[in-house]
Amino acid sequence: MKTRMIIVAAPSGAGKSSFVERIASEDPRLHDIITYTTRPMRHHESEGKPYFFTSNEDFQKKIKDEFFIEWAQVHTNFYGTSYEQIRLAWAKDKVVIMDIDIQGVETFKSKFPDAKTVFILPPSIEELKRRVIKRDGAPPADLDIRMKNAEKEMAKASEFDVQIINDDFNRSYAEFKKIVENWIT
């Protein structure tokens, strides 16, 4: 049976969004699921790229309305994946690919046990910290929380079908792309 769902997880700053965005733009068989978040939009982002940005109040309403397949509090914000996004992708006969947090992976695997999973690892926790600071332009207020969470997340990497160390983006991405292509061909 053809793979219908690929889930990519990693600590914040390890490169999961970059991997998923790039492969979804290169391979028309894939559909990158856009998740909802309550976190503030960064300077290089816009609505729908890479998230649907929403208020805490609206997010809580969506939870009550059972709008999400899964949702979780990650660091100090909420993230959730809607049923609608999955249905739209499958209606177009696309393979769903998404980057979500470790909590979301557990929920998805319970609902879609045939989903394939990839964990992107940073070369070290120090490199991860450097990347987060560089990406945000300054140390985020929740940096310590992110690094503690990263260590917990990285401890679960062996539970995934595949683990890739993102030590060199182009080499690591090529490895990722080959794995995904094997799953969907």
N, C-alpha and C positions, 0 to 999 in steps of 0.2 A: 504494500500500500504506500502511496506517495505521502511524503511528509506534508502536513497541512499547517503546522505551527512550529516556529523556531523562536526560542526565548533566549535572550542574551542578558546576562547579569554581570555586575562588577561593582566594586566600590566606586563611589563618586570620584571622578577624575581619572579612571583607569582607561577610558577610551570607548566604552560600549556604545554611546550615542554616535560617535564618529564612525565606528564600524558599521552600525545598522544603517545610518543615513547614506553612507557611501554605497553599500551593496544594494540598497533599495533603489538608488538612483541609476545604478548600472544594470540591474537585472529586472526586466519588466514582469517576470513571474512572481516577484515579491511585492508585498504591500506592507509598508512600515506603519504600524498602529500608532496613532497619536493619543497620548494619555492626557489626563486632566491633572492640574496641579494648583495648589494654593501658593506656591512660592512666587516671589516677585520675578518679573521678566528681566532678563539680563540685557545689556545694551545691544547685543548682536541678534536678539531674538524678536519674533513677532507672533501674533496670534496664529496658532496652528503650526508654528515652526519654532521649536520642536514640540511644544505643548499647547493645549487649550488652557489658558490661564483663567482662574476663577477665584471668587472670594471664598473665605471659610464658610460663610453662611450658605452660599449656593452649593458648595461641596457637601455640606451636611444635609441639605435638602435632597441632593442626588442620592446620598446614602439611604435616606429614609424611603425614597422612591424606588429603591433597588435598581438604579441606573447602571451600577458598576458590576462587572464580573468579579473584580477584586479591587480592593483599595487598602492603603496602608499609610501610617504616619512614618515618614522617613526623615530622620533628623528632626527638624522643627516644622515640617510642612506635610501636607497630604498629597498623595498621588493615587490616581485610579484609572482603570481601563473599562471603557463602556462596552456593553454587549453589542451596541450598534456598530462600532468600529469593526468587530470581528465579522458580523453578519455581512456588512458591506463588502469586505475583502473576499469572503467565501462566495458571495453572490457573483463576483467577477472571476471566480475560479483562480484566485491568487493564493499564494502561500503567505500566511501571516508571519511577519517577523517583528519582534518588538524588544526593546530594552526596558527592563523593569527591575525593581529592587528584589532582594532575596526573599522578602516576605511574600511578594506577589508571585514568585516562581512556585512556591509551595502550594499556593491556592490554585494556580493554573495547572500544575501537574496533577492535583487531585481531581480537577474537572476535565482535563485533557491529558490522560496518562500517556498517550502516544506522542506528545510534543517532544521535540528535540531541544536540548539545553546546552548552552555554551557559557562558560565563565571566563571572563577576561581578567587576568591578574596583572598588577603593576610589577615591575622588576623588584621593587622594595617599597616598604611603607614610607621611607624618606623621599623617594622619587614621587610617590603618590601625593604626599604633602606639598612638594614643590609644584607639581602640576596643578593642584587645586588653587594654590596661591597665584600662580601665573595666569590661570584661566580667569579667575575672579578679579585680577588686578591688585588684590590685597588679600591678606588673610581674612576669610569670612568669620563672622562672629561665632559660628558654630564649628570652627575648625577642629577643636579638641573632640567634640562629639562625633564628627565625621571620621576622624582617625580611629577612635575607639570602635565605632561601628564597622569601619573597614576591616579591622583585625578580626572581628566576629564573622563578617561576611566571607573573608578569605579562608577561614577555617572550614567553610562549607563547600569549597570549590570541588572537592573530590566527589560530591554528590551529583555533579553535572556530567552529562555525556562526554563533554570535551572541555579541557582547560587550555587556554592560550595565554602565554606571557607576552604582554605588549611592551617589549623592550626596544623594539624598532618598529615604528608604525607600518611602514611599507612591507616589511617581511612578515610581521604578525597578521596584517590584513590579508596578504596573499594566502597565508595558511587558513585563515578564517573563511575566505572566499571559496577555496577548494573544498573545504568541509561542507559548506552550505550547498554548493553546486552538486556534490555527491548525494546529499540528502534529497534534493528536489528534482533530480534527473531521473 
